[in-house]
């Protein structure tokens, strides 16, 4: 099991949400270093606001390709983390090996699966639950899919998965509900290939299509948040209606 080797910081953040009335949401953010397969792994925890009823799940999120600037601070990953958090689910982002304060070197998706397993084991122990949710964006979606059969998953969210790389096209089944997000204007992965792969899974994945979205969902993050939130509420019986 992964061991905490350092705690960086813990703070409460205030979010002002515009709408019919102003809402102040007090949420907890902390950064930690844990022991991973080849040294330390850097984590960021986004936890529900004080006093919120917490759903009995935890979520782990995988970031896009580190050799092209991907980190746990990526805006798609951050949006997913906040979506889980606002449903009462603590969300754990982490930097793959060789990124930020995480030790090691990029391993083309192989060692990164081991990183995911270490973080997932730590998260389930830390939050005292075996109801694990995993999400990944782009390269991170491939890592999430590769690690899925080794984890006690209750739901898997894959955003812009590169289905023609990292052996993803050989995957034809998962043991939990799967949601696949497709940006129809994606300039990095083939949107039509993603849809074909998702519908051929057993059982077929839920496909959320974003007609105007590019690979990085520029201008579509609010839409992404809203659709993922609706999907999670439908798929996860223990998520409280917020």
Secondary structure, 3 states (H helix, E strand, C coil): CCCEEEEEEEEEEEEEECCCCCEEEEEEEEEEEEEECCEEEEEEEEECCCCCCCCCCEEEEECCCHHHCCCCCCHHHHHHHHHHHHCCCEEEEECCCCCCCCCCCCCCCCHHHHHHHHHHHHHHHHHCCCCEEEEEECHHHHHHHHHHHHCCEEEEEEECCCCCCCCHHHCCECCCEEEEEEECCCCCCCHHHHHHHHHHCECCCEEEEECCCCCCCCCCHHHHHHHHHHHHHHHCCCCCCC
